[in-house]
């Protein structure tokens, strides 16, 4: 059933229960109106804290017993006493014991009975008093769960899906890890929302892609939509390790001792060739987007160099194609939770989202603009839809300029060739800083200064026809806004935020679970250019991104690089640049050889989504000509410092 129809049905059913709910949830003054906001009327101090172990139906650790995953629950006591069932907010994570959650790396803590004392993050402090249960699931093979970590595969996803099934009366759970006493979820109505940043949000994507009933909404923050795209970009390796390393990083010591077979499967199924294998197909949630029933509130940093924006465009488009209700926030940060870059507005919006999706309150959030976009540090705009209506791809053509490797970018097809030699010591920041200077390591093509603002919105692609000198070669394509600006410093250690000593509180707390978290502010940098979007490819994967082949030196090849989705306004007076080069240090690994590549400009182009399409680009560039000032432009630090190989590490 389509999501919107399903939600309307729930709202109709909820109307009959409104009278019973208002006495509990609303003050006497508001008791005669339909609820629009859940209120903190339940006692957090006496909330029920309990643990159950849910049977996943798998035996990944091969011990002969079905794996059970640990589920820690914090829920208000009063609804159960009154016979009222409540919805669930769930965060399934591999990080609850190894690494911690949030900006302060909080871990779960327990009392002598094994019940959770500290549930990381603010969700329980804020939402439990408002009539929600908050559930923290230890993924299989982590913390107190059985099984093995398989990095986004069936064990990871089924760990969380089994809990959704149990919450909806379709699964089995027990009061202990090895005992036989059953635990029933008779306190919940089964309506579940999943939330989480990075790996946690990735699991929310994966569970939604199973189409499980009862999962009403997901809020994936900086989340992966295809694990292949976390490790490779069209055959080009992004990291020098695979999912086997990541599995060992988060597994409990017990799991690490018993999961050798799963580790070997990860090694064999994910070769460092960049070829797509069945392992990657299993971990591609975009392919299964047609199964998604849940609504999606997606949050991502447009300068996230850990879980990169390549995970947003395909997932967002696939959800749109299948009629999924969606909302999106796009920040200028790196890998940062919105609680740490827009805190008050985030808590308020998340509250309204869950009230709407899980309680059925008609609070109007579904009629508000679809997208919130950060234009400059702490300066936000909205779009009714995203990408906005009237956005169309425009074909831009590179052409030769007055100096080697310094050309123009416009609507007319160019001719001739440009040549560069891969230099693995350099990155996009080096190329952009010297885009107006002839250097042997890159080619740059630049518009003249714009006569009006020009907005890019969505994903671009760059088609390159190149002749390599070696059997292996990697390509990078980068769109750059050339002009002075003050931006969030996403290359700083805080990836765009600075953590302050002062704290703000978000709900009641206990001695063992404070609701008070350190405040943050934007970390900014004054720059002469801003990287807008990036894409990478192995030229050997030119015919099929699923399987590569050695190149024949001297032979011409054509490949299309997919650049990440973004939303950026190039201001009047700035210039737009396309850079094509080799290894982007810190973001992709170098090829086996050091190739020289010759570009055929007549067969090279970029398809860029402009609001207003080709006409908007033509108006913004009318009467201008490219200039090449003799200067090195300032930018952020080289990106390698924030290109982690652990989704969820750092902020």
N, C-alpha and C positions, 0 to 999 in steps of 0.2 A: 504494500500500500504506500503511495507517495507520502513523503514526510508531512507536507502541508495538510493533506486530507487527514492523516493520522492525528496531527496535533489538534485540528478542529474538532475531531471526535472526542478527544480527551477533554477539551475545554467544555464541550457540551455536557459530558458526564460529570465534570467537576462542579458544574453549576448546582447540581442537586445536593452536593455536599457543602456548599458555601455556608449555609446557616450554621451547620455544626462546627465548621472551622473558625468562623469569625469570633465566636465566644472565646476561643483559645488564643487566636493569633492577633486579635485587634483590641485596641482600647475601647471602652464604652462609647466614646464620642464617635468612633468610626464604625461601630457595630452594625449600622444600618446600611452600609454600602458594601459592594463587592470588594474583596481584598485586592490591593495593588502592590503590596509589599509585605514580606514576612518580617515580623518584629522579634526582638530578642526577649521573649517572654519565658524562656525555659532556663532552669538553673544549671549553669555549666559546672559548678563545683560538685554537684551530685549526679552528674551524667554517668551513664553506664559505660564502663570500659571493660571490654572482653576480647578474647581471642578465640578464633575457630580455625580449623584446618580443612580446607576444601579439597576434595578428591578431583584431580584433573583427568583421571582415566588413562594417564600415560605412565610408563615406567622407563623414563629416560636414563636413570642411573643404573638400570639393569639389576636391581636387587630382588626382583620377584614380587614386589609390592607396588601398588598404584601410588604414584607420587601425590603428596598433599602439599598445598601451599598455605602459608600462614597468612591470616587475615586479621588485622587489628581493627577494632571497631570502637568509636566513641559516638554515643547517641543520647539524646535527652531522655530522662526517665519518665517524664510526665505523659507523653503521648501513649506509651504502652500501658500505663496505669489507667488511661481513659479509653483504651481499646482503639486508639487511632494509629493507623499505619503511616509511615513517613518515607520520603525519598532518600536516595543515597548519593553522596558525592564521593567519588573513588579515585585514588591516585595509586596506580600499580607501578612499582619501581624496583630496579635492582640495586639502588643506592642507599637503602635505609640503614645499613650497618657498615658498608665499606667506605663510603665517601660523603654521605650526608646530602641534604637537600637545601636549596635556597642559598642566598648570599652569605649566610652564616654557617653553612654546612651542618645543619642540624641532623642528628640521627635519632632513631627511635630509642627510648629508654623504657624500662619495665620495672614493675614492683615485684615483691617476693612471690606473688602468685602468677607472675608471667603476663600480667595485663599491662597494656601500654600506659605509660605515664606521660611521656612527651611524644606527641604526634607532630612531626616536623611541619613547618609552615603555619599559616594563620587560619587555614580552612576550618579546623575543628573549633578554634576559639570564636570565630565569627559566625559560622553557620549552624553549629549545634544549638546555641540558644535560639536560633530562628526556626527550629523544627526540622533540621536535616540530620541524618547520620553521616559521619565522615569515616571512610574506610581506607586503610592503607594496606596494600597487598604486597608481600614480598614475592617477587617473581621467582619462578622455579630455580633452584640452585643457589639462592641468595638468602642471607640472614637465617631465618628459622624455617625455611621451606625445603622440601625434598626436591629431587630432580636435578636437572642440569640447565645451564644457560646456553641457549643456542642462537642468541643474538638476532632477535626479530623473527625467528622461525616458529614452528608450531608449538614448541614448549613455552616460549615467551608469551605468545599470543593466547594460547590455551590456558596458561596460568590465570590470566585476567578474565577471559571469557567464561571459564568455569565458575568464577565468583559471580558474574552477572547471572549465569544460569541458576546458581544456588539462591541468589536473592529473589529470583522469580519462581522458585519452587521446583526447578528442574534438575537440581544437583544435590550432591551429598556433602555434608560437612560434619566434622567431629570436634569434640571439646578439647582434644589433645592430638599431638602429632602421631601417636601410635595406638591410641585407645580405640574403643568401639562405641563409646557413647555418642549418639548423634546430636547435632546442633541444628536447630531449625531457624530460618529467617522469618519468623512469624510476626515480626515487628515492622516489616517494611512492605510497602506497596509494590516494590520491585522496580520502580522508576529510577533509573540510574544515570548519572552524568559522570563521565570520566574526564579528568584534568591532569595535566602534568607538563613539565618542561623537558625537552630534549628526549632522552630514552623513554621517560614516562609518557610524554605526549605521543611518541612514536607507537607505543603499545596501544594508546587510545585509538590512533589511526588504524592499527592492525585489527583490533577487536571490532571497530566499526565496520571494517571491510569484510567481516564474517557475516554481517547482517543479523547478528544476535538480537532476539526480541528482548525488550526491556531496557536496552541502551538507548536513551532518548536524545542525548546530546554528548558531544565531546568538545573539549577545549584544549587543542594541541598547541603548545607553546614551543617555538623553535624546534619543531619535530621533524623526523625523517619520514618520507613517504615511500621511498624505495632504497633499500640498503645498498644495492649496487651503486647508486648515485652518491652514497656516503663514502664509498671506497674508490670509485672510478668516475671519470667523466669521459664518456664516449671512448673508452679504452685506455685513457691516460690515467695512471695511478695517482691518487691524491695522498696516499700515505704509504709508508714503507712496511706496513703490517696489515694483517687481515683480521677477520672476526674471531679467530682462535685466540689471538692476543687479548682482545677485548673481553672475551668470555672469561679468561683466566683473571682478568683485572677485577671483575666484580663478584666472582663465585665465592661462596663460603669455603673455608678450608675443608669441610666435609665433602662438599660437592667436588672440589678440585681433586680429591683423592679417588673419586669414584666415576668421574666423567671423561676418562681418557678416550672412550669410543666416540663420544660426541665431539671432543676436540679434534680427533682425527678426521671425522666427517667434515668439520669446518675447514680444515686444511685442504683436504682433497677436493671439496666442492667449491672452493674459492681460490683458484690459481691466480697468481699475480700477473697473468697475461692480459687481464682486462677483458677477457671473453665472458659473455653472459652464459651462465650455467643454470641447471635446475635449482640449485641453491638460491641463486638470486631471484629467480622467478617466484619461488615460494615467499620471498621477502619483499615483493613488489606489491604494495597495497593499491597503487594507482590502477593496476590491472583489474582489481576487484572492486573498484569504486561503485560499480552498478549495484552492488549488494548493500551499500550503505543506506540505513534507515534513519540514523541519528542526524540531527542538525549539527553544524560545525561552526565553532567560533575560533578562528585561526589567528594566531599571533606570531609574528616573526620579525627579526631584525634584518633590515636590508643590507647591513654590513656584517652579517653573521658569517664568519669564515670557519666556523666549526660545522654546524649543520647549515649548509649554504642555501641561498635562496632558490637554487635549482630544485629544492624539495617543495616549493610553494606552487609554481606555475602549473606543472602537470596535474598535481593533486587538485588544485582549485578548479582547473578547467574540467577535469573529469567529474568532480562533484556537481559543477554547473550543468554539465551535459545530462546528468541523471536527476536533475531537479531537486537537489538537496538544499535545504534552507541554510544560508551561510552568512557569516559576519567575519570581518577581518580587521586587524590592527597591524600596521606596518610602521616600525620605528626606524630611527637612524642609528640604532645601537648595534653592537655585535650580539653575542650569545647571552642575552640578558632577559630576565623575567620582567614583565610589566609592573609587578609589585615594586621593582627597584628602579623604574624610570618614569612611572606615571601613577603613583601609588593610590592616591585618594580616588581618582577617576576610575582606576582599574577595579578597586574593591566595589565601588558603587555600580559599575557596569556589570561586573561578574555577578553581583547579587541580583540585579534585575534580570540577567540572562537566566540564571538558575530558577528564579521565581517563575519566569515565563515558561521555561522548558520543562521543569520538574513539578512545579505546583500548579501550572496552568493559569497563572495570573495574567490578565490582560492589561499589562503595564505600558504597552506601546513600543517596546523595544524592537519588535518585528517591523514596525513602520518607520523607524529611524534610518538614517543613511547606513548603507552596508559597510562602508570603509572609513576608518580613521587613519590618517597618514601624517607622520611627523615630517614637516617641511624643513625645519631648523630645530636646534636644541630647544625642547619644551614648547615648540610652536606647532600646533596640530590643525589640520583641515579635514573635511569630510567629503565623501563622494557618495551619491545616492546609490550607485552601483560601482563595481570594480571588476575589470577596468571600466572607466566611464563610457557612457554611450558616445558615439562619434569618434571612437578610437579606431584607427585603421593603420595597418602596416604600410610603411613607405619604403621603397627600394632606393637605397643610397649607393652611390658609385664612387669608388676611389679613383683618383687620377694623379698623374705625375705632377710634381711641382718643380721649383727652380733648383732644388738640391736633392741628392740621392736620399731616398727614404723619408722625405718630407713632402707630402703631397696634399691634394685638396679632396674635399668630400662634398658631393652634390648630387644632383639628379641626372646629370649627363654621363653616359658611359665613357670610361677612360680607355686608354690604350697604353701599350708598352708594358714594361716589367719593373719590378722592384725586388731587390735581393737583400737578405739578412742572414746572419749566422747565429745559431742558437748559443746563448751564453748562460749556462745554468746558475751563474753567480748573481744574475739580475732578476728583478721582479717588475710587476706592473708599476710600482712606485718609481723605479728607476726610469722606465720607459716614459711615463707620463711627465716626469719632471723635465725631461729633455725632448719632449715631443716635437719641438720646433727646431731641434738640432739634428743634423745628420750624424747618426751613430751606426755602427755595423750590426747591432744586435736587434734592431726592430725597424718596422716601417710604420709611419704615422700619417693619417689623412685628416685634415682639419677644415671645418667651415670657416667662413669669415665671421666677424662679430655679429651676433643676432640683433635684428632691429626690433624684436619683440620676444616675450617669453615663449618657450617651446616646451610642452610637457610630454614626457615619455611615460607610458603606463602599460605594463605587461611585459611579455618575454620577447626578446629579439633573437635573430639568428644571423649568422655571418657565413656566407658561402665563399670558400677559398679554393682557388685552383693554383696548385703549387708543384714545383718540380724539386724533389729532394736530391741531395748529393750522397745520401747514405741509406742503408736498409731500414733504419728506424728514424722517426721524427715525431715530435710533439708540437702542437700549435696552440697558441693562446690568442683570444680576441677580446679586446677591452674597449668599452665605451667610456669616455671621459668628458666631464664638464670642465672646461678650461676657463678659469676666472676666480677672483678672490672671494672667499667665503669663510664663515665660521661654522664648523661642523662638530658633531660629537666625535671625539677621538677614539674611534673603534679599535685602533691599533694599540692603545694604551692597555695596561694590564687589567683595568676595570672594564674595558671594551665599551667605553662611553659613559661610565658612571664612576663617581667617587663615593665611597662609603664614609659616612660621618659618625661621630660618637653619639649624637643625640638619638633618642628612640621615640617612636610613636606606637600606640597600642591599638589593636584591632579586635576588640572583644574582651571578655573576661579571661582570666588565667588562673592557674594554680601554682603552688610552690614549685612543682616539677615541670610546668608547661606554660611559660610566659607568652602573652600575646603581644609583647612589645619587641619591635625590630628596629635595627639601626636605619636611620634615614640616609638618603643619598642625594647627590646633586649631579648635574651633567658635567662631564669632563669634556672640554672643548679644545679645538685647535684652529688656529688661523692658517688657511691653506691657499695655494694658488691654483689648485685643481682638486676635483673630486672624482674618484672612480665611481661610475654609475652602475655598470654591469659587467660581468665577466663570463667567459666560457672557455673550455679547453677540450682538446681531442687528440687522440693518437691517429696520425695520418694513415697508419696501417689498418685502421678500422673504417676506411673511407667508403667501402661498399656496404658494409653490414656492421653496425656497432656491436653486434653480438659476437663477432669473430674477426680477429685481425689476421693480417698476412704481412710477410716481409715486403718491403718496398724495393722497386727496381731503380737504382740511382739513374737519374737522367730522364725518367719517365714522369709524365704529368699526371697528377691526381687531383680530384675534386672532392672536397668534404664540406659538410655544413655543420658548423658549431652552434650548439644551442646555448644562448646566453640567458642568464637568470632573469626571472621577472623582477621588476622594480617599479617604482613610481617616483619620478624626479622631474623637477622643473629646471631647465637650463635658462637662466635669466637673460633678459635683454643685455647686450654688451658682452656676454660670455660667448665662447665658441664650443662646438661639439666636435670631439675627435674620435676616430676609430684607430686603434693600434692593433697590428697583427705582429706577433713575435713567436718565440719558441717557449722554452721552459719558464714558467712563472714561479720563481723561487718562493718556497714556503707554502705554495698552494697546489702544485703538482710536482711529481718527481721527474727527473731528467730521463731522456731515452738512453739506450745503450751507446749510441753514437753521438757525435757532435755535428749535426747536419747544417749545411747551407741550403736555404730554400729560396727559390725564385718564384715570385707571384706573377701570374698573368692577370693584369688589372682588368682586362676586358671581360674576364670570367670570374671576377671577384666582386662581391656586393654584400650589403647589409640590409636586412629587413627589420625596420625599427617601428614599433607601434607609437605613433604620435596621436595625441588628442587633436582631432581635426584633420588627420591624415596628411597626404601629400600637399594639399593646399596650405595647411598650416606651416609645414616646413618651407614651402616656396615663399610664403609671405615673410617668414622670419629671416630668410637668407637673401631676400631680394636686394639687389644693389650693393651687396657686400662682396669683398674678396678676401681670401685667406691672407693673413699676415704672419710673419715668422719673427717675432721679437727675439732678440739675442739674449735670452735669460734662462736661468734654471728655476723652475717653479717649485715652491714649497708644498709639501704634502705630509701625510702621516708617516709613521715609521713603516718599515718593511713588514709585510703581513705575516711572516712566519711565526712571530711571537704569539699570535692568537689562533693559529691554525692547529687546534688540538685534534688528537685522534681518539678522544673519549667524549661521546655526546653527553653533555651534562657537566663536564669539568669546567673549572673556573667559575664564572658568575652563576 
